[in-house]
């Protein structure tokens, strides 16, 4: 019997775009002609809940089951008719299908308002920078969050838009609590999920059911889904894969897990899934790749397959078919340009390179394959995949989900996008490498790159060295300046509470961040408290970092987050509120004149960072020496040429006027005729639309064949003007 797969992402991940794991696997299965259907049950459950019929049922359930409601809940309940009347129109608006509703929403007498709207007064000043559509999206998001608060209080305490019962998945060293929850009657949200799952299973009729679990907030729903299929369709084999098992379940030993799942696979899913199919089609096959299963009532890990993992060039193009691409909901939770990119708009997801080319950061899971095994994809293949996905989805926005995209590959990708004349928008995660020069950032921008996010982590050179980040604060400032000046938005991941971090270093780190925002070279950021994980250097060798594990015991279920004691004995939790509040204000360009003490309700030391440290770092002169092998590219178009004669004191010589039409403006340069003719010819040769890329040395040699003094010409006014309008040195 031929295998048919059903791939799902269980509730909940994102509202605005599908999590890409199932699309990646489906793309691979296509290369093997294996039939598969995929579904994002998260968005399907949300759309059932947040509909006229869904709210009618929700309010009816709450009426019977709510005791001691808060005043906020009573208000929402009293306004239920208003919610039921408006919900379908609002969802349609957030799906991009009903744009004219924005005008009505913005009049602020259309949507019923509960406690979430209390923050509106604080945000009124921010709406000055927002258009009507954005303001309406933000108000509609508050309206949905009010309903969400009602669900949490009256219907299901585990509900959240991008996670469900996350607490049960977080650091679940023991399976006991999750197992006990699964023995309870299904919750209200469970019943919506299971009715959706029932419809899909009966339509698809799979032989193998794959559940991708990216985060702790998907774990409970994954088990609920598997439990229902086991009870009602025991003939279907069920496997779990994804980010959660890859990091958390590597030492799994609790046999009860296999009451729900037949298999749990780790790391890249292509070969493990292919081997599962072979085992299902032939019970004597008995070859597995990185797979947990139950044998003689004991959990065993099998990795006896002779098959190697596929190269990135062999895994196919992610396939988004079957997913309800026109039904995703774009929301704006906070008025921050970078945060909204995660929640607003639909992005096709791709990967430039498997793993991380740096692979040294001591807080990161560098011992696991998803970081350790580095393999880039050729720029031409990436562009082929982009074109294929645009054709399929009708969307030209791409989020490259790399751990850290390599600068050389980003350059090659940008050149290929420009050569093919593709109109795309893309963003990715980077390391703040010094190779991100001003010109490289201009090239990336020209190709459609609109934003980058990268880890500044702890803005302290001592700690950056301990982290083995390979950057300094000064370098980060220069790189973020280059991106910002090119018009590319920059988001920084910030960290506090790293082992051995002192209070002074936390304060100094905040001062560095304040200066980066004040200098205008950072537009967005987020503070994360350090968490020690089992597969990072800190987790594996805690003694090197001045920390002690609270226990060496390995859980029978999840094993990743590790509780530890830091030799400093500092309570880093208490900094959380002040760090986040100050950052929120800095992101909106205000409160730079506040003393750092004003953000905290306990005494902190004064910063030891010079108040103009970042400003001074940005004043340093750039090195003008160009390496002979530097690549020279012209982003502009052809020039209109006019020849004329210039006379002075009885002498005359031939001149040339070259006029160029940039997207924003037209400009003219003048040279002598010989240099002008050479320039017209060379600009055509080094145009970004050509596949051959020329080096600085090649251009110099070409010039000196018939002309003299290339350096003098290169640093002349006409060439400087061209440098301002797209003559790039890469």
N, C-alpha and C positions, 0 to 999 in steps of 0.2 A: 504493500500500500504506500502510495506517494505521500510524503510528509507535507502538511500545510501548516504554516506558522501564523500565530496571532501575537503581535508585539504590542505591549501597552506601557505607557507611563501612568502610574496610579496617581490619584489626587494627593497633593496639589503641588505644582511648581510655579510657572508664570502664567499670568492672564493674557499677556500680549503676544506671545510667540511660543511655538512648541519647543520643549527641551529636545535637543537633536539626537539623542542616543538611538532611538528606534529608527530614525531616518537614515543614520549611518549604517545600521545593521541591514535595513531593507535595501539600501543601495548596494551593499555587498552581496546579499542574497540574489539580487537581480543578475549579478555577473555569473552566478551559478545556476540561473534559471530555476530557482527554488521559489515556489509560490508563498507570498506572505501578505498579510493585511496588518496595518498598524492603527492605533487609536491613542489619543491623549484623553484619558478618562477624566482628567482634571477639568479641562475646559467644558467637557460634556456635562459633568455634574454641576459646575457653576451655572451654565446656561439653563439647566433644568430648575435649579434653585431660584435664580434671579430672573424669573419670568412671572407673568400675571398668574398663571396657574400655580407655579411654585410658591409664590408669596401667599396666595389664598390658603394653600395647604399648610404652609409654615405658621401663619397666624392662627389657624384653627388648632394646630398641634400645641402651640404656645399657650393658647387660652386654657386648655385643659391641664397642661403640665407645669405652669409657672406658679411658684409660691413666692411671696415677699418680693415683688418686682421693685426695682429702683425707680426713681422719678423719671430718669431718662427712658427706661423701658416702657413705663406707663405712657409717656409722651408718644413714643413710636407706635405703641399699640393703638392709642387714640387716633393716630393719623394713618392707620393702616389703609383706609380707602385711597388716600393720596398716594401712598407707595404703590398700591396695586394698579392704580390708574396710570402712573408715570413710568413704571419699571421697563416695559417693553420698548418705549420710545427712547429711554436713556441708554439701554443696552445697545440698541440699534445705532444711536449716536456714537457711542464709544467704539463700535465696530466700524465706524467711518461711513455709515450708510445714510445718515440722517443729519448732515452738517448744519442745516438751517435751524435745528433745535438750539444751537449754541446761543442764538440771540435771545431766546426765551429763558434759557437757563441763567444767562448773565443778568437778567432783570431781577433775579433773586426773590421772586415771589412765585416761582414755578415749582421748585423742588421743596418737599417737606424737609425741615431742618431739625436735627437733634444735636447731641453734645459735640460732635466732630466739627460743627460749624462755629463753635466758640473760638477756635483758633483763627477764624477769618480776619478779625480786626488786626491781628498781628501781621497778617500776610497782605493786607490791602496795598501796602507800599510796593510789594513785589509784583503785583499785577500790572504795574506801570510798564513792566518789560514784557508782559504777555499779551498776545493777541486774543481776540474774542474766543477762538476755538480752544486755545490753551486754558484760558480762564474757565470756560465751560467744562472742559475735561477735568480740571481740578475740583470744581464744585460737584460734578457728577461723581468723582472719586470719593469725596467726603460723604456724599449721600449713600454710596455703596458701603462705606466703612461704618456708617450709622446702622445700616441693616446687619452688617457683620457683628457689631457689638450686641445687637438684639439676639442674633443666633447664639452667640457665645453665652449670653446670660440666660436665655430662656429655652434653648433647644439643644445645643451641643457645645459644651465648654471647650472641646478640642478643635473647634473650627478656626481656620485662618486662611486667607486668600492664597497664600503661596506655601502653605504647609498644613498638615493635619495630624493631630496627636503627636507633635514633634517631640514632646517631653518623653514619650515612650521609646523613641528611637535614639535619643541623646545619651551617650555613654551607658548603653544598656549592657553592662558587663554580664548581667544575668538575664536570662530569657523569662524569668518568673513573672515579672509585672506585665510584660506584653502578652505572655501566654494566658495569664489570668484575664486580661481585658478581652482577649479573643474568645473566652468561654462565656462572656456576658452576651445578653441579647444584642443584636445589631442596633447601633445608634440611629437617630433620624438621618444623619448624613450617610451612614452605611446603607440604609435602605434605598436611598437615591442612587448611590454608587452601584449597589448589587442589581437593581432593576435595569440600569444601563448596561452592566456587564452581561446580564442574562440575555438581553436583546442581541448584543454583539456576538456572544458565544454561539447562540442559536443560528445566527445569520452566517458567521464565518465557518463554523464547524471545524476548528483546528485539530491537528493531532499533537502539536507542541505549542504550549502557551508560554511566551517569554515575558517576564515582568522586569522592566528596567527600574532600579531604585537609585536615583542619583543622590538623594539627601535623607537625613533622619525623618524629615516631615513627610516622606512618601512611604515609610516603612510599614506603619500600621495598616494603611489601605492596601499595600501589596499583600500582606498576610491575610486580610479580610477577603480580598479577591481570590487568592489561591485557595483559601478555606472553602469558599462557595463552589469553586470549580471542582475541588476534590469531592465535596458532598454530592454534587449534582451530575458531574461528568467524570467519574473516576478513571475513565479510559484515556483522558487527555493528560499527557505528561506536562509538568510545570517546572520552569527553571527561572532562577533569579540571577540578574547580573547588574552591572552599573557601579557608579561611584561609591555607594554605601558599602556593598560587600567588598569592593576592591580595597577599601581602606580599613573597614571595621571588622569584617568577618574572616580575616585570614587565619585565625586560630580557632575556628568554630569547632565545638565538640558536643553541643547539646542535641541529642537525637530527636527531641520533640519538634525541632525546626522542620524535620522531614515528615511530620504529619501533614505539612502544608505544601512543601516543595519536594520534587524528585531530585533536583539538581541545583547547585549554586556554583556559578562559574566566576573566575577572577580575571581581572585585567582585560586586554583587548578581546572582544567577544567573537571575532570572526571564526577562528579555528575551533574554539570550544563549542560554538553552536553547530558548526559543520560536523564535528565529531558526535554531538548529541543526536543529530539527524541520522547519522550512520548507525548509531546504537539502537535507535528506535526502529529503523527499517530492517536491521539485522541484529537480533538479540545476542548472537555469538561474536559480534564485532569486538566488544570489550576494549576499546581504545578511547581514552579521554584526555582532554587538555585542560589543565588547571581547574579541576571540577571536584566539588564535595558531593558525596552521595552516601546513602545508608547501605551497609552490608552487614548481615547478621546482627541487626539492631544497633550497630555501631557506626559512627560517622567516620568515613574514610576520605582521604584526599588523593585523587588519581591524576597523574600527569605522565602517562605512559605513551602518549601519542608521538609518532615519529614526524608528524607534520610541523614545520616551522611556521611562525606567525607570518602573515602576508606583509609584503612591502606596502608602503602607503600608496604607491602607484597602482597597486593591484586591487584595492578595496572598493573601487567604484565611486560614483558620485552620490552623495546623500540624496535620498528620494523622499520627498514630502507628500507624495500622493496618499490618498485616504484621509489625511488630516484636514480638519475643517478650517482651512487657512483664512477664509473670509469671515470667520465667526470669532476670532480672537479679539480681546478687549484691550484697547489702549487707555491706560490710566496715568494720571500725573499726581503722585502722592505728595512730593514736596517740590518746591519751586527751585530746583537745582538742575542745571543743564545736563550734568553727567548722569545723575541718578535717574533722570527721566528716560535716558537711553535704555536702561534696563527694563523699564515698565511701559514705555510708550513706543508704539510702532512695531512692525513685524520684521524680524531679521532672519535672513538665511544664515545658517551657521556652517562655517568651514574651519579647517585647521591647516596652517601653513607647514607646521612641523610637529611630528609626534615627539613628546617629551620636552625637556628643557636643555638648551645648548649650554647653559651655565651650570646647572645641577650641583650647586655647592651650598646654597643657603641653609643654615643650620636649623632653622625652624620648620623646614619643608620636608615632605616625604621622599627624600632623594634616593632612598633604597628601593622604592617601588617602581615597576616598569613604566607607569604613566609619566614619571619624571625622568627616570634613569635612561630609558632607551630613546635616544635622540635620532630622529630621522626626518630630514626636511623633504618637502614635495617640490618638484620643479615648477617654476613660475608659469611655464606654458601650460602645464597640466592643471594648475590652480585656475588659470583663466578659462581653460576648457570647461572645468567644473562650474565656474561662475556663470558662463554663458548657458550651460545646460540647465542650471537651477533657475536662471532668470526666465528661460523659455517655459519651464514647468510651473513656476510659482507666480510669474508676472511681477515679481518684486526684485528691485535692483539694490537693496540694502543688505550688506554682509557684515556679520560679526565674526571675526576670526578669533576662535576661542582658545588660542594657544596659551600655554603656561607663560611663555615669553617669546614673542615673535623675533626671529633673528634679523638684525638690521640689513645684512647683505641680501637676504631673501625678500625683505620688504622693498628694498630698492629694485630688485629684479622684477618683483610683482608689479610695482608701480610703472616701470618702463614698459612691461608687457601690456598692462591695461591701456596705457597711453598709445602704444603702437597699434593696438587693435581698435582704438577710438571707442572704447566702452564707456558708457555713462553709468557709473556706479558710485555708491556711498559705502564706506567701510570704516571699521574701527577695530582696535585690537589691544592686547596687553603687551607691555614691553619691559625691558630693563633700561634704566636711564644711562645708556652707554654713551661715551663721548663721540662715538662714530655717528650719532645723530647730529650732524652739522646743520647749519642754517640752510644750506642748499639742499641737503637730503630731505629736510622737513618740507621745503618748498616743492620738491618733486612729489613727495607723498601726498601733499595737499592737492597738487594738480591732478593726481590720479583718483581723487575722491575720498582720501582719508580725512575724516572729520574729528576724530578723537583718539587719544591713547590713554591707557591707565597703566600705572607702574608702581612698584613698591619703593617708597622712600623708607618705609618701616620706621625705625627709630632715628630721628634726625640728630644723630650724634656720631661723630667719626669713630670714637672708641667702640661703640656698640655695633656700628656697621661693619667694622673689622671683625668683631667677635661673631657676627652673623655670617661673615664671609660673603658679603653682598657684592663686593667688587666695585663699589662706587663711594664717592665722598659727597657730603652735603653741597659743597661748592660745585662739583660736577653736575649734580642733580639740578641746581639752580640754572646753570648754563644751558643744559639740555631742555629744561622746561621753557626757558626763554626762547630757544630756537623754535620749538613747536608752537608756542604762543604767537610769536611774530609771524609765523607762516599761516596763522589762522586755524591751528589744530588745538582743540580743547584738551587740557591735561587734568587727569584725576590721579591723586596719590593715595595709595594704601598706607596708612599710618599705624604704628604699633606701639603699645605701652605695656609695661610689666614684663619685659624680656629679662631672663635670668641675670642677676647682678646689677640690673638697672637701679640707679639711686634716685632719690626724690629730685636731687639737683639736675640729673640728666633728663628726667621727665619734664621739668620746668624749662630747661634749655631747649629741649626738643620742641615744646610748644612755642617758644620764642622764635625758633627757626621757621616753623610753620607760619606763624604770624607774619614774619618778614617776607616769606615767599608769596603769600597772598597779597600783602601790601605792595610788593613790587609788581604785582599783576602777572606773575609767571605761572601761578597755579590757579585753576578755576574751581576745582572740586577736590574733596578728600573725604576719607572715612577712617575713624580710629577703631582699631580692633585690639582687644586685650589678648596678649600672648596666650596660646594654648599649647601645652606640650603633647605631642603625638608620638605614638609608639614607633613609627617608622622614620622619624627624623633623627639627625645626629644628636640633638639635645635629649630626645627620648631614649636613644640607644646608649649614649655615653654621658649620663647626667652629671657625673663627677667632674667632667671637664668644664662644666658651666655653673658650678657652685650650687647645684640643686640636688635634692634627694627625693626619690620616688617614695610615695607613702606606702606602696605595697609592690612586691614583685609578682604577686599572683596574677595569672592570666585568666580572664573571664571565659566562661564556656560559650558565651554568645559574642557580643561586640567587644573589641579590644583596640582602641585607638587613642582617645583622650586619656591622659594620665594625670592623676592628682599628684602634686609634688609640694615640697617645701623649699623655699628660696632662702639661702644663707643670709640675705639682707633682712628678712623678716618684715618687709614693707607690705602694707595692705594696699595693693595697687587698685583695688575696686573703687576706693574712695575718689580716685581721680576721674573716673568715667564721666560723670555728669559735667564737670567743668571743662574737660577736654572737648566733649561733643557740643556743648553749648557755645563755647568760644568759636569752634570751627564753623558752626551753623551761621554765626554772625560774620565771620571772615569771608565765607563763601558769598555772602550778600554784599560784600564790600564795605562793611561798617565795623565800628568799635575797635579800630586799630590803635586808637589812643588810650584804650583802657589799660590799666596796669594788669599784669597777669594775676595778681592777688585777687582782683575783683571777680574772677571766674570761680573762685573756690571759697567755701565757707569755713575753711580751716587754714592755719598759717602755712605758707609755703616760702622757701628761700627766694631771694632775688635771682634773676637770670644772670649767668656769667658771660652770656654772648654779647659781643659788641652790638650796639643798636643798629649799626649800618653794615653788618657782616655780609648780608646777601647783596645789598646795593653795591658794596665794594667788589664783591666777587664778579658781579655782572659788568663792572667797568673795565676789567682786564682786557687788553688788546687781543684780538684773534691773530693767530699765526697766519701770515699771508703767503708763506712758502707753499707752493703747489707741487705735489709729488709727480714725477714723470708719468707714473701709471694711473694717475687720477683720470676718471672718466668725464668727458665734456659732452654736455647734452644741451640742445636748444629746444625750449618748449614753445617758442613763438612760431609765427607763420612766415610766409615769403614777404620780401620787401618790395615796395614800388620804387623803381630806380629812376633818378633824374641826373643827367650829367650837366655840368656847367663849368665855365672857365673863371678862374679867380686871378685877378691882376693886382700887382703891388710893385710900385717903383719901377715900372717898365717891364717887370717880369710877369709872365702868366703861366699857369699850370692847370691841368685838368683836375676837376673835383667831382665828387659824386655825393648825391643826397639820397639816403635810404629812409623810406617812411614805412613804419610797421604799425599794424592795427592790433593792439592788445584787446582782450575782452572788455576792459574798462576804459581804455583811452588809446589814442594814437600818439606816436612819437617819431621824431626824425633825428637821424645822426648824419654827420658829414665827415667824409674822409677824402684822401687823395684818390684818384681814379684807380690806381693799381691796387691799393689796399682795399678799396670798395669792391672791386671785381672779385678779389680773393675772398672777401667776407661773404658776398652773396653766394659764392660757390661752396664755401666751407659750412655756412649755416644750413644749406640744403643737405650736405653730407652728414652733419651731426644732429639733424632734426630727429626728434623723439619718434617720428613715424618710421624711421629706418631701423632695420633689425641689427645692422652693424653699429657697435658703439666704438667711438674713437677715444684714444687717450690724449692727454695733454702733450706728451712727447710727439705723437703722430701729427698733431696739429702744428706744433712748433716746426717740425721737420718740413711739413708741407709748405708752411709760410716761407721758410728760409730757402726753399728751392729757387725762388725768383725775387724775393724781397729781403730786406735787412732789418736787424734789430727787433726781434719778436717781443722781447721783454718790454721795450719802450711802447710798442703797439698795444700789448696785452694790458698794460696799466694806463692806457690813454683814456681820455674822456669818452669817446664813442663806445669802447668796449665796456667801460664802467656803466654806461647807460644800459647796454645790453644785459649786463649782469643784474641790473635792477629789474629787468623785464623778462627774465627766464633763461639767461645763459648760465647754466649750472655747472659747478665743479663737484663731482661726486667721488 
